[in-house]
Amino acid sequence: PSADTPRGKDDSENVEVYRSGEPTKFDFKPRSHIELAESLDLIDFERGAKAAGYRGYYLKNEAVMLQMGLLTHALKKAISHGFTPIIPPTLVKEFVLFGSGYFSGRKYNPETDEIYKIANEDKLADGTLQKEDRFLVGTAEPSLLAYYANEVLDEKQLPLKLCGFSQCYRSEIGSYGKDTKGLYRVHEFMKVELVGITQADVAVAEKLHTEMLDLAKELHTDLGLPYRVIQICTGDMSAGKYKQFDIEAWMPSRDGWGETGSASNFLDWQSQRLNVRYKDAQGEFRHVYMLNATALPSPRPLIAILENYQTKEGEVVVPQLLRDYVQKEKIGKSKAV
């Protein structure tokens, strides 16, 4: 870990380093996003569970446009900051997840890894069956990092800034009993993810890490949400991380902050596993440094929007930024389908 990473044993020793706005105060008893979603016909959890099982959900009506507006805005902002937009594969080979650090060991372990493994075989063009395992990614990050696996880059190409838009799948195997209702912890969702690849220079990587975190902060500011940034301590960081920050938005129903993003610097830990190198000015081969950050996920920001923007009458004011997408200023009761 970096010298300025807080030393600590678990998440209780993470340190708040920035705050924008304060927890929303109401002069009425605020409803949870689950109550609002039901009364405004925005999310159907009951039918979601019927079709998809535990943690399943259907987004409906204005919730769909809120979500697409959030993600489109995040993509546009990332592009304006010089990130290359990519829709990557979400069904990937084992090396992709091992290389990016999403397995607890060298091989997939269904007891600990929050990853879905696809059981059926692939039929190749010549009709033969291929038995290589495939896995569903929990974020676009592994697919984006594997784009350059086993390649030697030209130093002039660096730094590279990629922005992935994808569906994400998480088995939540280690989260039994946590956040069992609502949208906070679900098995599938969409996300815009940022990835940075730099030369092996800590100062350059730190600068890009700050830029990526600032972009994520800006997206929360654009939405008018109270949020904070916490720096993750050594005991709460997963393997390979040099430095990590999380962004948390205020969620009234939790009476607390809920994570809506993360920004991590791995230096060369991932690039060594994925074998991504570049040739420096002296002709030496060196492993690149790799970073990632959530631009915006879904549906957690939806929780924050519905709960922070609710009115006494049980309606939801649409954030200014998203009104063009939703085509209205306020979400009121509509006829259920």
Phi and psi restraints in degrees (value plus and minus 20) as a CYANA .aco file:
   2 SER   PHI     -87.2   -47.2
   2 SER   PSI     139.5   179.5
   3 ALA   PHI     -82.1   -42.1
   3 ALA   PSI     -50.4   -10.4
   4 ASP   PHI    -114.2   -74.2
   4 ASP   PSI     -12.3    27.7
   5 THR   PHI     -94.2   -54.2
   5 THR   PSI     109.2   149.2
   6 PRO   PHI     -80.1   -40.1
   6 PRO   PSI     117.1   157.1
   7 ARG   PHI    -104.8   -64.8
   7 ARG   PSI     109.8   149.8
   8 GLY   PHI    -189.3  -149.3
   8 GLY   PSI     148.0   188.0
   9 LYS   PHI    -116.4   -76.4
   9 LYS   PSI     -48.5    -8.5
  10 ASP   PHI    -178.3  -138.3
  10 ASP   PSI    -192.0  -152.0
  11 ASP   PHI     -83.2   -43.2
  11 ASP   PSI     -35.9     4.1
  12 SER   PHI     -89.2   -49.2
  12 SER   PSI     -34.3     5.7
  13 GLU   PHI    -128.7   -88.7
  13 GLU   PSI      -6.2    33.8
  14 ASN   PHI     -88.8   -48.8
  14 ASN   PSI     135.7   175.7
  15 VAL   PHI    -141.5  -101.5
  15 VAL   PSI     106.1   146.1
  16 GLU   PHI     -91.0   -51.0
  16 GLU   PSI     107.1   147.1
  17 VAL   PHI    -136.9   -96.9
  17 VAL   PSI     -29.9    10.1
  18 TYR   PHI    -180.4  -140.4
  18 TYR   PSI     124.9   164.9
  19 ARG   PHI    -162.0  -122.0
  19 ARG   PSI     117.7   157.7
  20 SER   PHI    -142.0  -102.0
  20 SER   PSI      95.4   135.4
  21 GLY   PHI      58.3    98.3
  21 GLY   PSI     152.4   192.4
  22 GLU   PHI    -143.9  -103.9
  22 GLU   PSI     139.1   179.1
  23 PRO   PHI     -68.3   -28.3
  23 PRO   PSI     115.2   155.2
  24 THR   PHI     -84.3   -44.3
  24 THR   PSI     113.9   153.9
  25 LYS   PHI    -124.5   -84.5
  25 LYS   PSI     118.0   158.0
  26 PHE   PHI    -140.9  -100.9
  26 PHE   PSI     128.4   168.4
  27 ASP   PHI    -120.4   -80.4
  27 ASP   PSI       4.2    44.2
  28 PHE   PHI    -169.4  -129.4
  28 PHE   PSI     150.0   190.0
  29 LYS   PHI     -99.1   -59.1
  29 LYS   PSI      91.4   131.4
  30 PRO   PHI     -89.4   -49.4
  30 PRO   PSI     127.7   167.7
  31 ARG   PHI    -109.4   -69.4
  31 ARG   PSI     135.9   175.9
  32 SER   PHI    -100.0   -60.0
  32 SER   PSI     144.0   184.0
  33 HIS   PHI     -82.5   -42.5
  33 HIS   PSI     -45.9    -5.9
  34 ILE   PHI     -88.0   -48.0
  34 ILE   PSI     -65.3   -25.3
  35 GLU   PHI     -85.4   -45.4
  35 GLU   PSI     -64.3   -24.3
  36 LEU   PHI     -83.7   -43.7
  36 LEU   PSI     -62.7   -22.7
  37 ALA   PHI     -82.1   -42.1
  37 ALA   PSI     -56.7   -16.7
  38 GLU   PHI     -92.9   -52.9
  38 GLU   PSI     -67.7   -27.7
  39 SER   PHI     -90.5   -50.5
  39 SER   PSI     -48.5    -8.5
  40 LEU   PHI    -119.7   -79.7
  40 LEU   PSI     -15.7    24.3
  41 ASP   PHI      35.9    75.9
  41 ASP   PSI      32.2    72.2
  42 LEU   PHI    -125.6   -85.6
  42 LEU   PSI     -51.3   -11.3
  43 ILE   PHI    -161.6  -121.6
  43 ILE   PSI     116.6   156.6
  44 ASP   PHI    -135.2   -95.2
  44 ASP   PSI      81.0   121.0
  45 PHE   PHI     -99.5   -59.5
  45 PHE   PSI     -54.7   -14.7
  46 GLU   PHI     -84.3   -44.3
  46 GLU   PSI     -69.1   -29.1
  47 ARG   PHI     -92.1   -52.1
  47 ARG   PSI     -48.8    -8.8
  48 GLY   PHI     -80.7   -40.7
  48 GLY   PSI     -63.2   -23.2
  49 ALA   PHI     -87.9   -47.9
  49 ALA   PSI     -54.7   -14.7
  50 LYS   PHI     -82.9   -42.9
  50 LYS   PSI     -64.0   -24.0
  51 ALA   PHI    -105.0   -65.0
  51 ALA   PSI     -56.7   -16.7
  52 ALA   PHI    -136.2   -96.2
  52 ALA   PSI     -27.7    12.3
  53 GLY   PHI      69.3   109.3
  53 GLY   PSI    -190.0  -150.0
  54 TYR   PHI     -70.7   -30.7
  54 TYR   PSI     112.6   152.6
  55 ARG   PHI      52.4    92.4
  55 ARG   PSI      -7.4    32.6
  56 GLY   PHI     -99.5   -59.5
  56 GLY   PSI     135.5   175.5
  57 TYR   PHI    -180.3  -140.3
  57 TYR   PSI     133.5   173.5
  58 TYR   PHI    -133.1   -93.1
  58 TYR   PSI     105.3   145.3
  59 LEU   PHI    -105.9   -65.9
  59 LEU   PSI     121.0   161.0
  60 LYS   PHI    -158.4  -118.4
  60 LYS   PSI     143.1   183.1
  61 ASN   PHI      29.0    69.0
  61 ASN   PSI    -150.9  -110.9
  62 GLU   PHI     -84.1   -44.1
  62 GLU   PSI     -44.0    -4.0
  63 ALA   PHI     -82.2   -42.2
  63 ALA   PSI     -53.7   -13.7
  64 VAL   PHI     -84.2   -44.2
  64 VAL   PSI     -66.6   -26.6
  65 MET   PHI     -92.5   -52.5
  65 MET   PSI     -52.3   -12.3
  66 LEU   PHI     -80.3   -40.3
  66 LEU   PSI     -67.7   -27.7
  67 GLN   PHI     -85.0   -45.0
  67 GLN   PSI     -66.8   -26.8
  68 MET   PHI     -85.7   -45.7
  68 MET   PSI     -53.9   -13.9
  69 GLY   PHI     -84.8   -44.8
  69 GLY   PSI     -64.5   -24.5
  70 LEU   PHI     -76.5   -36.5
  70 LEU   PSI     -70.5   -30.5
  71 LEU   PHI     -91.0   -51.0
  71 LEU   PSI     -57.9   -17.9
  72 THR   PHI     -85.4   -45.4
  72 THR   PSI     -62.3   -22.3
  73 HIS   PHI     -81.7   -41.7
  73 HIS   PSI     -62.6   -22.6
  74 ALA   PHI     -81.7   -41.7
  74 ALA   PSI     -62.6   -22.6
  75 LEU   PHI     -82.2   -42.2
  75 LEU   PSI     -67.8   -27.8
  76 LYS   PHI     -80.2   -40.2
  76 LYS   PSI     -63.0   -23.0
  77 LYS   PHI     -86.0   -46.0
  77 LYS   PSI     -62.1   -22.1
  78 ALA   PHI     -81.7   -41.7
  78 ALA   PSI     -62.8   -22.8
  79 ILE   PHI     -81.9   -41.9
  79 ILE   PSI     -60.8   -20.8
  80 SER   PHI     -86.2   -46.2
  80 SER   PSI     -39.8     0.2
  81 HIS   PHI    -114.9   -74.9
  81 HIS   PSI      -8.4    31.6
  82 GLY   PHI      70.2   110.2
  82 GLY   PSI      -6.7    33.3
  83 PHE   PHI    -107.2   -67.2
  83 PHE   PSI     118.7   158.7
  84 THR   PHI    -104.0   -64.0
  84 THR   PSI     100.8   140.8
  85 PRO   PHI     -96.4   -56.4
  85 PRO   PSI     117.6   157.6
  86 ILE   PHI    -161.7  -121.7
  86 ILE   PSI     116.3   156.3
  87 ILE   PHI    -123.2   -83.2
  87 ILE   PSI      85.5   125.5
  88 PRO   PHI    -111.9   -71.9
  88 PRO   PSI     149.0   189.0
  89 PRO   PHI     -86.5   -46.5
  89 PRO   PSI     124.2   164.2
  90 THR   PHI    -127.7   -87.7
  90 THR   PSI     -29.2    10.8
  91 LEU   PHI    -127.7   -87.7
  91 LEU   PSI      89.2   129.2
  92 VAL   PHI    -150.5  -110.5
  92 VAL   PSI     147.9   187.9
  93 LYS   PHI     -98.9   -58.9
  93 LYS   PSI     144.7   184.7
  94 GLU   PHI     -79.9   -39.9
  94 GLU   PSI     -60.6   -20.6
  95 PHE   PHI     -80.7   -40.7
  95 PHE   PSI     -48.3    -8.3
  96 VAL   PHI     -83.6   -43.6
  96 VAL   PSI     -63.6   -23.6
  97 LEU   PHI    -100.1   -60.1
  97 LEU   PSI     -54.2   -14.2
  98 PHE   PHI     -84.5   -44.5
  98 PHE   PSI     -66.6   -26.6
  99 GLY   PHI     -81.6   -41.6
  99 GLY   PSI     -55.5   -15.5
 100 SER   PHI    -109.0   -69.0
 100 SER   PSI     -26.6    13.4
 101 GLY   PHI      74.0   114.0
 101 GLY   PSI       2.3    42.3
 102 TYR   PHI    -113.2   -73.2
 102 TYR   PSI     -20.3    19.7
 103 PHE   PHI    -124.8   -84.8
 103 PHE   PSI     125.2   165.2
 104 SER   PHI     -93.9   -53.9
 104 SER   PSI     -41.3    -1.3
 105 GLY   PHI    -153.7  -113.7
 105 GLY   PSI    -176.9  -136.9
 106 ARG   PHI     -94.2   -54.2
 106 ARG   PSI     -49.3    -9.3
 107 LYS   PHI    -141.1  -101.1
 107 LYS   PSI     141.6   181.6
 108 TYR   PHI     -80.7   -40.7
 108 TYR   PSI     112.3   152.3
 109 ASN   PHI    -144.5  -104.5
 109 ASN   PSI      86.8   126.8
 110 PRO   PHI     -83.9   -43.9
 110 PRO   PSI     -36.5     3.5
 111 GLU   PHI     -96.6   -56.6
 111 GLU   PSI     -48.3    -8.3
 112 THR   PHI    -143.2  -103.2
 112 THR   PSI     -46.4    -6.4
 113 ASP   PHI    -108.3   -68.3
 113 ASP   PSI     106.0   146.0
 114 GLU   PHI    -103.9   -63.9
 114 GLU   PSI      32.7    72.7
 115 ILE   PHI    -145.4  -105.4
 115 ILE   PSI     121.3   161.3
 116 TYR   PHI    -109.7   -69.7
 116 TYR   PSI     110.3   150.3
 117 LYS   PHI    -121.8   -81.8
 117 LYS   PSI     116.3   156.3
 118 ILE   PHI    -112.4   -72.4
 118 ILE   PSI     106.5   146.5
 119 ALA   PHI    -104.5   -64.5
 119 ALA   PSI     -50.2   -10.2
 120 ASN   PHI     -99.1   -59.1
 120 ASN   PSI     140.6   180.6
 121 GLU   PHI    -106.9   -66.9
 121 GLU   PSI     137.9   177.9
 122 ASP   PHI    -114.8   -74.8
 122 ASP   PSI     118.3   158.3
 123 LYS   PHI    -118.7   -78.7
 123 LYS   PSI     104.0   144.0
 124 LEU   PHI    -101.8   -61.8
 124 LEU   PSI     152.7   192.7
 125 ALA   PHI     -78.5   -38.5
 125 ALA   PSI     -52.5   -12.5
 126 ASP   PHI    -106.8   -66.8
 126 ASP   PSI     -14.2    25.8
 127 GLY   PHI      72.5   112.5
 127 GLY   PSI     -28.4    11.6
 128 THR   PHI     -97.4   -57.4
 128 THR   PSI     134.7   174.7
 129 LEU   PHI    -113.6   -73.6
 129 LEU   PSI     117.1   157.1
 130 GLN   PHI    -130.9   -90.9
 130 GLN   PSI     111.5   151.5
 131 LYS   PHI    -124.2   -84.2
 131 LYS   PSI      -6.9    33.1
 132 GLU   PHI     -87.3   -47.3
 132 GLU   PSI     111.8   151.8
 133 ASP   PHI     -85.1   -45.1
 133 ASP   PSI     127.6   167.6
 134 ARG   PHI    -144.9  -104.9
 134 ARG   PSI     133.1   173.1
 135 PHE   PHI    -156.4  -116.4
 135 PHE   PSI     130.9   170.9
 136 LEU   PHI    -111.7   -71.7
 136 LEU   PSI     111.3   151.3
 137 VAL   PHI     -97.0   -57.0
 137 VAL   PSI     131.6   171.6
 138 GLY   PHI    -114.7   -74.7
 138 GLY   PSI     -23.4    16.6
 139 THR   PHI    -187.6  -147.6
 139 THR   PSI     140.6   180.6
 140 ALA   PHI     -91.7   -51.7
 140 ALA   PSI     -35.4     4.6
 141 GLU   PHI     -71.7   -31.7
 141 GLU   PSI     -72.1   -32.1
 142 PRO   PHI     -78.5   -38.5
 142 PRO   PSI     -62.7   -22.7
 143 SER   PHI     -84.3   -44.3
 143 SER   PSI     -60.6   -20.6
 144 LEU   PHI     -87.5   -47.5
 144 LEU   PSI     -60.8   -20.8
 145 LEU   PHI     -86.6   -46.6
 145 LEU   PSI     -56.8   -16.8
 146 ALA   PHI     -93.9   -53.9
 146 ALA   PSI     -30.9     9.1
 147 TYR   PHI     -72.5   -32.5
 147 TYR   PSI     -58.1   -18.1
 148 TYR   PHI    -126.2   -86.2
 148 TYR   PSI      -5.0    35.0
 149 ALA   PHI     -76.7   -36.7
 149 ALA   PSI     118.3   158.3
 150 ASN   PHI      39.9    79.9
 150 ASN   PSI      10.2    50.2
 151 GLU   PHI    -140.1  -100.1
 151 GLU   PSI     134.9   174.9
 152 VAL   PHI    -129.7   -89.7
 152 VAL   PSI      99.2   139.2
 153 LEU   PHI    -113.0   -73.0
 153 LEU   PSI     138.4   178.4
 154 ASP   PHI    -105.4   -65.4
 154 ASP   PSI     113.9   153.9
 155 GLU   PHI     -77.2   -37.2
 155 GLU   PSI     -48.7    -8.7
 156 LYS   PHI     -85.7   -45.7
 156 LYS   PSI     -42.0    -2.0
 157 GLN   PHI     -92.9   -52.9
 157 GLN   PSI     -41.0    -1.0
 158 LEU   PHI    -109.6   -69.6
 158 LEU   PSI     129.4   169.4
 159 PRO   PHI     -97.9   -57.9
 159 PRO   PSI     133.0   173.0
 160 LEU   PHI    -122.7   -82.7
 160 LEU   PSI     117.6   157.6
 161 LYS   PHI    -146.5  -106.5
 161 LYS   PSI      94.3   134.3
 162 LEU   PHI    -137.0   -97.0
 162 LEU   PSI     130.7   170.7
 163 CYS   PHI    -154.9  -114.9
 163 CYS   PSI      94.6   134.6
 164 GLY   PHI    -126.0   -86.0
 164 GLY   PSI     116.1   156.1
 165 PHE   PHI    -133.3   -93.3
 165 PHE   PSI     101.9   141.9
 166 SER   PHI    -173.9  -133.9
 166 SER   PSI     143.0   183.0
 167 GLN   PHI     -98.1   -58.1
 167 GLN   PSI     127.2   167.2
 168 CYS   PHI    -149.7  -109.7
 168 CYS   PSI     123.9   163.9
 169 TYR   PHI    -149.3  -109.3
 169 TYR   PSI     109.6   149.6
 170 ARG   PHI    -157.0  -117.0
 170 ARG   PSI     108.6   148.6
 171 SER   PHI     -95.5   -55.5
 171 SER   PSI     -39.6     0.4
 172 GLU   PHI      33.4    73.4
 172 GLU   PSI      17.9    57.9
 173 ILE   PHI     -80.4   -40.4
 173 ILE   PSI     -52.8   -12.8
 174 GLY   PHI    -111.0   -71.0
 174 GLY   PSI     -13.4    26.6
 175 SER   PHI    -133.2   -93.2
 175 SER   PSI       4.8    44.8
 176 TYR   PHI     -74.5   -34.5
 176 TYR   PSI     107.0   147.0
 177 GLY   PHI      64.5   104.5
 177 GLY   PSI     -25.3    14.7
 178 LYS   PHI    -115.1   -75.1
 178 LYS   PSI     116.1   156.1
 179 ASP   PHI      25.1    65.1
 179 ASP   PSI      36.4    76.4
 180 THR   PHI     -95.2   -55.2
 180 THR   PSI     -37.7     2.3
 181 LYS   PHI    -137.0   -97.0
 181 LYS   PSI     131.1   171.1
 182 GLY   PHI      66.5   106.5
 182 GLY   PSI    -184.1  -144.1
 183 LEU   PHI    -115.8   -75.8
 183 LEU   PSI     -22.8    17.2
 184 TYR   PHI     -85.5   -45.5
 184 TYR   PSI     -60.1   -20.1
 185 ARG   PHI    -150.2  -110.2
 185 ARG   PSI      84.2   124.2
 186 VAL   PHI    -147.2  -107.2
 186 VAL   PSI     146.9   186.9
 187 HIS   PHI    -105.3   -65.3
 187 HIS   PSI     -44.0    -4.0
 188 GLU   PHI    -165.0  -125.0
 188 GLU   PSI     124.2   164.2
 189 PHE   PHI    -183.6  -143.6
 189 PHE   PSI     152.5   192.5
 190 MET   PHI    -127.3   -87.3
 190 MET   PSI     135.3   175.3
 191 LYS   PHI    -177.1  -137.1
 191 LYS   PSI     128.7   168.7
 192 VAL   PHI    -127.7   -87.7
 192 VAL   PSI     101.0   141.0
 193 GLU   PHI    -139.0   -99.0
 193 GLU   PSI     120.7   160.7
 194 LEU   PHI    -126.1   -86.1
 194 LEU   PSI     119.7   159.7
 195 VAL   PHI    -151.8  -111.8
 195 VAL   PSI     117.0   157.0
 196 GLY   PHI    -142.2  -102.2
 196 GLY   PSI     120.8   160.8
 197 ILE   PHI    -150.3  -110.3
 197 ILE   PSI     100.6   140.6
 198 THR   PHI    -145.4  -105.4
 198 THR   PSI     149.1   189.1
 199 GLN   PHI     -87.1   -47.1
 199 GLN   PSI     147.0   187.0
 200 ALA   PHI     -96.4   -56.4
 200 ALA   PSI      49.7    89.7
 201 ASP   PHI    -158.1  -118.1
 201 ASP   PSI      93.2   133.2
 202 VAL   PHI     -78.3   -38.3
 202 VAL   PSI     -60.6   -20.6
 203 ALA   PHI     -83.2   -43.2
 203 ALA   PSI     -61.4   -21.4
 204 VAL   PHI     -85.4   -45.4
 204 VAL   PSI     -64.1   -24.1
 205 ALA   PHI     -84.7   -44.7
 205 ALA   PSI     -60.3   -20.3
 206 GLU   PHI     -83.1   -43.1
 206 GLU   PSI     -60.2   -20.2
 207 LYS   PHI     -83.2   -43.2
 207 LYS   PSI     -63.3   -23.3
 208 LEU   PHI     -89.5   -49.5
 208 LEU   PSI     -56.7   -16.7
 209 HIS   PHI     -77.8   -37.8
 209 HIS   PSI     -65.9   -25.9
 210 THR   PHI     -83.0   -43.0
 210 THR   PSI     -61.8   -21.8
 211 GLU   PHI     -82.0   -42.0
 211 GLU   PSI     -62.5   -22.5
 212 MET   PHI     -88.0   -48.0
 212 MET   PSI     -60.9   -20.9
 213 LEU   PHI     -84.9   -44.9
 213 LEU   PSI     -61.5   -21.5
 214 ASP   PHI     -82.1   -42.1
 214 ASP   PSI     -57.3   -17.3
 215 LEU   PHI     -84.3   -44.3
 215 LEU   PSI     -63.8   -23.8
 216 ALA   PHI     -83.8   -43.8
 216 ALA   PSI     -59.8   -19.8
 217 LYS   PHI     -82.6   -42.6
 217 LYS   PSI     -63.3   -23.3
 218 GLU   PHI     -79.0   -39.0
 218 GLU   PSI     -59.8   -19.8
 219 LEU   PHI     -84.3   -44.3
 219 LEU   PSI     -57.8   -17.8
 220 HIS   PHI     -88.9   -48.9
 220 HIS   PSI     -59.2   -19.2
 221 THR   PHI     -83.1   -43.1
 221 THR   PSI     -62.4   -22.4
 222 ASP   PHI     -75.2   -35.2
 222 ASP   PSI     -54.1   -14.1
 223 LEU   PHI    -105.3   -65.3
 223 LEU   PSI     -25.7    14.3
 224 GLY   PHI      49.5    89.5
 224 GLY   PSI       8.3    48.3
 225 LEU   PHI    -115.1   -75.1
 225 LEU   PSI     120.4   160.4
 226 PRO   PHI     -87.7   -47.7
 226 PRO   PSI     111.1   151.1
 227 TYR   PHI    -171.2  -131.2
 227 TYR   PSI     146.5   186.5
 228 ARG   PHI    -161.6  -121.6
 228 ARG   PSI     142.9   182.9
 229 VAL   PHI    -135.9   -95.9
 229 VAL   PSI     111.0   151.0
 230 ILE   PHI    -138.0   -98.0
 230 ILE   PSI     122.6   162.6
 231 GLN   PHI    -112.7   -72.7
 231 GLN   PSI     110.6   150.6
 232 ILE   PHI    -102.3   -62.3
 232 ILE   PSI     114.4   154.4
 233 CYS   PHI    -102.1   -62.1
 233 CYS   PSI     148.4   188.4
 234 THR   PHI     -76.6   -36.6
 234 THR   PSI     -59.6   -19.6
 235 GLY   PHI     -94.1   -54.1
 235 GLY   PSI     -33.5     6.5
 236 ASP   PHI    -126.8   -86.8
 236 ASP   PSI     -26.0    14.0
 237 MET   PHI    -105.5   -65.5
 237 MET   PSI     119.4   159.4
 238 SER   PHI     -99.2   -59.2
 238 SER   PSI     153.0   193.0
 239 ALA   PHI     -74.8   -34.8
 239 ALA   PSI     120.9   160.9
 240 GLY   PHI      68.5   108.5
 240 GLY   PSI     -32.3     7.7
 241 LYS   PHI    -101.4   -61.4
 241 LYS   PSI     116.8   156.8
 242 TYR   PHI    -110.4   -70.4
 242 TYR   PSI     -59.9   -19.9
 243 LYS   PHI    -178.1  -138.1
 243 LYS   PSI     123.3   163.3
 244 GLN   PHI    -165.5  -125.5
 244 GLN   PSI     119.3   159.3
 245 PHE   PHI    -144.0  -104.0
 245 PHE   PSI     125.8   165.8
 246 ASP   PHI    -135.5   -95.5
 246 ASP   PSI     127.9   167.9
 247 ILE   PHI    -127.3   -87.3
 247 ILE   PSI     115.8   155.8
 248 GLU   PHI    -149.7  -109.7
 248 GLU   PSI     110.1   150.1
 249 ALA   PHI    -117.7   -77.7
 249 ALA   PSI     133.3   173.3
 250 TRP   PHI     -94.7   -54.7
 250 TRP   PSI     108.0   148.0
 251 MET   PHI    -145.0  -105.0
 251 MET   PSI      81.9   121.9
 252 PRO   PHI     -72.3   -32.3
 252 PRO   PSI     -58.5   -18.5
 253 SER   PHI     -87.5   -47.5
 253 SER   PSI     -42.9    -2.9
 254 ARG   PHI    -109.0   -69.0
 254 ARG   PSI     -29.9    10.1
 255 ASP   PHI      29.5    69.5
 255 ASP   PSI      22.3    62.3
 256 GLY   PHI    -194.4  -154.4
 256 GLY   PSI    -193.1  -153.1
 257 TRP   PHI    -111.6   -71.6
 257 TRP   PSI     122.9   162.9
 258 GLY   PHI    -144.8  -104.8
 258 GLY   PSI     114.8   154.8
 259 GLU   PHI     -83.6   -43.6
 259 GLU   PSI     109.4   149.4
 260 THR   PHI    -143.1  -103.1
 260 THR   PSI     -15.5    24.5
 261 GLY   PHI     156.4   196.4
 261 GLY   PSI     147.1   187.1
 262 SER   PHI    -170.0  -130.0
 262 SER   PSI     127.8   167.8
 263 ALA   PHI    -155.3  -115.3
 263 ALA   PSI      99.3   139.3
 264 SER   PHI    -147.6  -107.6
 264 SER   PSI     125.4   165.4
 265 ASN   PHI    -134.7   -94.7
 265 ASN   PSI     101.2   141.2
 266 PHE   PHI    -123.4   -83.4
 266 PHE   PSI     -22.6    17.4
 267 LEU   PHI      30.0    70.0
 267 LEU   PSI    -148.0  -108.0
 268 ASP   PHI    -121.4   -81.4
 268 ASP   PSI      -6.1    33.9
 269 TRP   PHI     -81.8   -41.8
 269 TRP   PSI     -65.2   -25.2
 270 GLN   PHI     -95.6   -55.6
 270 GLN   PSI     -58.9   -18.9
 271 SER   PHI     -87.4   -47.4
 271 SER   PSI     -48.1    -8.1
 272 GLN   PHI     -88.0   -48.0
 272 GLN   PSI     -60.1   -20.1
 273 ARG   PHI     -92.3   -52.3
 273 ARG   PSI     -53.7   -13.7
 274 LEU   PHI    -113.8   -73.8
 274 LEU   PSI     -25.1    14.9
 275 ASN   PHI      37.0    77.0
 275 ASN   PSI      37.1    77.1
 276 VAL   PHI    -131.4   -91.4
 276 VAL   PSI      97.6   137.6
 277 ARG   PHI    -149.5  -109.5
 277 ARG   PSI     151.6   191.6
 278 TYR   PHI    -162.2  -122.2
 278 TYR   PSI     142.0   182.0
 279 LYS   PHI    -121.3   -81.3
 279 LYS   PSI     101.3   141.3
 280 ASP   PHI    -103.3   -63.3
 280 ASP   PSI     159.9   199.9
 281 ALA   PHI     -80.2   -40.2
 281 ALA   PSI     -46.7    -6.7
 282 GLN   PHI    -107.5   -67.5
 282 GLN   PSI     -17.3    22.7
 283 GLY   PHI      63.2   103.2
 283 GLY   PSI     -11.1    28.9
 284 GLU   PHI    -105.4   -65.4
 284 GLU   PSI     123.6   163.6
 285 PHE   PHI    -107.7   -67.7
 285 PHE   PSI     107.1   147.1
 286 ARG   PHI    -153.3  -113.3
 286 ARG   PSI     129.9   169.9
 287 HIS   PHI     -97.2   -57.2
 287 HIS   PSI     117.9   157.9
 288 VAL   PHI     -90.5   -50.5
 288 VAL   PSI     147.0   187.0
 289 TYR   PHI    -121.1   -81.1
 289 TYR   PSI     123.1   163.1
 290 MET   PHI    -145.3  -105.3
 290 MET   PSI     119.6   159.6
 291 LEU   PHI    -156.1  -116.1
 291 LEU   PSI     137.4   177.4
 292 ASN   PHI    -166.8  -126.8
 292 ASN   PSI     136.8   176.8
 293 ALA   PHI    -175.6  -135.6
 293 ALA   PSI     124.6   164.6
 294 THR   PHI     -95.0   -55.0
 294 THR   PSI     105.5   145.5
 295 ALA   PHI     -96.6   -56.6
 295 ALA   PSI     -84.4   -44.4
 296 LEU   PHI    -170.8  -130.8
 296 LEU   PSI     115.2   155.2
 297 PRO   PHI    -115.1   -75.1
 297 PRO   PSI    -198.8  -158.8
 298 SER   PHI    -158.6  -118.6
 298 SER   PSI     135.4   175.4
 299 PRO   PHI    -120.5   -80.5
 299 PRO   PSI      -7.0    33.0
 300 ARG   PHI     -77.9   -37.9
 300 ARG   PSI     -61.9   -21.9
 301 PRO   PHI     -80.1   -40.1
 301 PRO   PSI     -46.7    -6.7
 302 LEU   PHI     -82.3   -42.3
 302 LEU   PSI     -59.0   -19.0
 303 ILE   PHI     -77.1   -37.1
 303 ILE   PSI     -70.3   -30.3
 304 ALA   PHI     -83.5   -43.5
 304 ALA   PSI     -59.9   -19.9
 305 ILE   PHI     -86.8   -46.8
 305 ILE   PSI     -71.8   -31.8
 306 LEU   PHI     -78.8   -38.8
 306 LEU   PSI     -62.4   -22.4
 307 GLU   PHI     -99.5   -59.5
 307 GLU   PSI     -57.7   -17.7
 308 ASN   PHI     -99.5   -59.5
 308 ASN   PSI     -46.8    -6.8
 309 TYR   PHI    -120.4   -80.4
 309 TYR   PSI      -8.0    32.0
 310 GLN   PHI     -95.1   -55.1
 310 GLN   PSI     135.2   175.2
 311 THR   PHI    -131.1   -91.1
 311 THR   PSI     148.6   188.6
 312 LYS   PHI     -79.2   -39.2
 312 LYS   PSI     -51.8   -11.8
 313 GLU   PHI     -98.5   -58.5
 313 GLU   PSI     -21.8    18.2
 314 GLY   PHI      66.9   106.9
 314 GLY   PSI      -5.2    34.8
 315 GLU   PHI    -117.4   -77.4
 315 GLU   PSI     154.0   194.0
 316 VAL   PHI    -148.7  -108.7
 316 VAL   PSI     102.9   142.9
 317 VAL   PHI     -94.8   -54.8
 317 VAL   PSI     111.5   151.5
 318 VAL   PHI    -100.0   -60.0
 318 VAL   PSI     106.8   146.8
 319 PRO   PHI     -73.8   -33.8
 319 PRO   PSI     120.9   160.9
 320 GLN   PHI     -65.5   -25.5
 320 GLN   PSI     -65.8   -25.8
 321 LEU   PHI     -77.4   -37.4
 321 LEU   PSI     -51.9   -11.9
 322 LEU   PHI    -120.6   -80.6
 322 LEU   PSI     -16.6    23.4
 323 ARG   PHI     -87.4   -47.4
 323 ARG   PSI     -52.2   -12.2
 324 ASP   PHI     -85.1   -45.1
 324 ASP   PSI     -52.4   -12.4
 325 TYR   PHI     -97.6   -57.6
 325 TYR   PSI     -63.0   -23.0
 326 VAL   PHI    -103.0   -63.0
 326 VAL   PSI     -41.3    -1.3
 327 GLN   PHI      44.1    84.1
 327 GLN   PSI       9.8    49.8
 328 LYS   PHI    -182.2  -142.2
 328 LYS   PSI     141.3   181.3
 329 GLU   PHI    -112.8   -72.8
 329 GLU   PSI     -40.2    -0.2
 330 LYS   PHI    -166.4  -126.4
 330 LYS   PSI     121.0   161.0
 331 ILE   PHI    -120.8   -80.8
 331 ILE   PSI      96.7   136.7
 332 GLY   PHI    -134.3   -94.3
 332 GLY   PSI    -195.0  -155.0
 333 LYS   PHI     -87.7   -47.7
 333 LYS   PSI     114.1   154.1
 334 SER   PHI    -145.4  -105.4
 334 SER   PSI     151.0   191.0
 335 LYS   PHI     -93.3   -53.3
 335 LYS   PSI     107.8   147.8
 336 ALA   PHI     -91.2   -51.2
 336 ALA   PSI     126.8   166.8
